[in-house]
Amino acid sequence: MQVIAVMNYKGAVGKTTLTANLGAEIAGRGRKVLLVDLDPQANLTFSFYSVEQWREDLRKDTTIMRWYEGDAPGREVDLHELIVTPPLVNAQLADTGGRLDLISSHLKLIDIDLRLAARLGGGTTLGESKRKFLDLHGCLARALRHEAFQEYDVVLIDCAPNFGLVTKTAIVASDYVLVPAKADYLSTLGIQYLVGNCDDLVSEYNDYVNHGTPGRAGDQTIETRFLGVIFTMVKIYASKPIGTQQYYIEEIRQNSQMPVLAGTMRDSPRYFGDAGESGVPAVLRAPVTDEVVAEFQTLTTEILEGVEAGSVR
């Protein structure tokens, strides 16, 4: 099982569209995929369930918020108990041998960061503070080690556009980080800060693991592996990105500490503008000859090859 966090500090960069279609394309290749929606906007959830379905079937008992809330993450319910199998997309996948499952989000997840931060305080000794840090930051990683998750080939975590505690639990749990970005100034501005913050988190976490307190033998050191930046919502003219976007793509390619994927996700209101209404991502419902599908297939292959090669920044 490979765990990939999809994140960017900037919102509205096509992060959820990328996650939904990437998951669907991987599942369409006969693999078992789990999507975890950690964004309080819950757009990934609404890519597979209508708002009405979410309210009736998921909101009360079957969202990630139920796992994070309570005295400690996982105290109220085991994470695997929250897995649902969206019916419409899996009907589309029926002949492929693949499956796409989901752990849905909740609009009130936005309040969880403050509750988690409060739990970090109150340590009376350095050892107790370290134990609380590892307990909290490593909670999702430990939960994903449960045997119920071992049937999945890939887990994709759609993170909120921030570096709060919920997002940090996703980074600790992930083998790789994928950074979607629009080819413009604001979307690329925070990439270096993201790299620095991930490095700081990894360094602090590993220091606590290596010099931790008794009883923390189950914690494992982590390594931030960046699959790279993928440019999304690219406007294509004459078979290549328009001039202003090409400038930012080349700027990041030459100056960023992170690799830039060769594949891109084009701006396609025709297929991505109504994301969620059909419950089936565009990559599965658009004609197989469409350029959007062809580009996404190429991009997915590049990402999977990066995972298999163990790409590390």
Beta strands, then each sheet from edge to edge (+ up, - down):
strand 1: 2-6
strand 2: 32-37
strand 3: 99-103
strand 4: 154-158
strand 5: 176-182
strand 6: 226-232
strand 7: 236-237
strand 8: 240-241
sheet 1: 3+ 2+ 4+ 1+ 5+ 6+
sheet 2: 7+ 8-
end
